[in-house]
Amino acid sequence: MVANLAAVLPIMVTMHIEEVDERDSTWEQHDSTFRVYFAQGPERSITTFDVSGATFSEVRDWTRNQAPDDTIIAIALVGLDSRGLKGLTWLLGMDPNDHPESEIEVRMLAEMEPGSPSS
């Protein structure tokens, strides 16, 4: 893995921004559970935690205080689909076990590099 992917990536952002009516959502959830991945060392040994009773900013701050310098961090929102099966929506980074298969996944992986502004 490149030491700092963000430094070698060309700017390829294909972000789409659309103004919307804030009244188009029908529900909100305030009691979130976050899945935190710590991937440590060159082998990327994974330790995973579920964190609840906290905001995203509190979880991100906790991860920064817990992670050694050689550790990358990923944070996801834990949710259930219509079948009741658990799944993840990535908020910071992506599963450190996965290899990026799309442009956005490359950018998500770059956010996880030690020393990046997000990690």
C-alpha positions in Angstrom: 0.0 0.0 0.0 1.3 3.5 -0.9 2.3 5.4 2.3 0.0 8.3 1.4 -2.5 7.6 -1.3 -3.9 11.1 -1.2 -0.6 12.5 -2.4 -0.4 10.4 -5.5 -4.0 10.4 -6.6 -5.1 12.8 -9.3 -8.1 14.9 -8.4 -10.9 12.8 -9.8 -13.8 13.9 -7.6 -17.2 13.1 -9.2 -19.2 14.5 -6.3 -22.8 15.3 -7.1 -24.5 18.1 -5.3 -28.2 18.7 -5.5 -30.4 21.1 -3.6 -33.3 19.3 -1.9 -36.4 20.0 0.2 -35.5 19.1 3.7 -39.1 17.9 4.3 -38.6 14.9 1.9 -37.4 12.5 4.6 -39.9 10.6 6.7 -37.8 9.5 9.7 -34.7 10.3 11.7 -32.6 8.2 14.1 -30.7 9.8 16.9 -29.4 6.7 18.8 -26.8 5.5 16.3 -24.4 2.6 16.7 -21.0 3.0 15.0 -18.6 0.2 13.9 -15.0 1.2 14.4 -12.1 -0.6 12.7 -8.5 -0.2 13.8 -6.1 -1.7 11.4 -2.6 -1.8 12.9 0.9 -2.4 11.5 2.0 -3.5 8.1 -0.1 -6.7 8.3 -3.2 -4.5 9.1 -4.2 -6.6 12.1 -7.9 -5.7 12.7 -9.6 -4.9 16.0 -13.3 -3.9 15.7 -15.7 -2.2 18.2 -19.3 -1.2 18.1 -19.8 2.2 19.9 -23.2 3.6 20.9 -24.4 6.4 23.1 -22.1 8.8 21.3 -22.1 11.3 18.4 -19.9 10.7 15.3 -17.5 13.5 16.4 -17.1 11.8 19.8 -16.4 8.4 18.2 -13.9 10.0 15.8 -12.1 11.7 18.8 -12.1 8.5 20.7 -10.5 6.6 17.8 -7.8 9.2 17.5 -7.0 8.9 21.2 -6.9 5.1 21.1 -5.0 4.5 17.8 -1.2 4.1 17.8 0.7 5.9 15.1 0.8 2.9 12.7 -2.9 2.3 12.8 -5.6 3.4 10.3 -9.2 4.0 11.3 -12.5 3.4 9.6 -15.9 4.2 11.0 -19.3 3.0 9.7 -22.9 3.5 10.8 -24.5 0.2 11.7 -28.0 -0.3 10.4 -30.6 -3.0 9.6 -32.0 -3.6 6.1 -35.7 -4.4 5.4 -34.9 -8.1 6.2 -33.5 -7.2 9.6 -29.9 -8.0 8.5 -27.1 -5.9 9.9 -25.1 -3.8 7.4 -22.7 -0.8 7.3 -22.7 2.6 5.8 -19.2 3.9 5.7 -18.7 7.4 7.2 -14.9 7.5 7.3 -12.8 5.1 5.2 -13.9 1.6 4.3 -13.3 -2.0 5.4 -9.5 -2.3 5.7 -9.8 -5.9 4.5 -11.3 -4.8 1.1 -9.4 -3.7 -2.0 -10.8 -0.6 -3.6 -12.8 -1.4 -6.8 -14.0 2.1 -7.7 -12.9 5.7 -7.8 -14.8 6.5 -4.6 -13.4 3.5 -2.8 -9.8 4.6 -3.7 -10.6 8.0 -2.1 -12.2 6.3 0.9 -9.1 4.2 1.4 -6.9 7.4 1.2 -8.9 8.9 4.0 -7.7 6.1 6.2 -4.0 6.6 5.8 -2.1 7.5 9.0 -1.5 11.2 9.0 -4.3 12.1 6.7 -6.6 14.9 7.9 -9.4 12.5 8.5 -7.5 9.9 10.5 
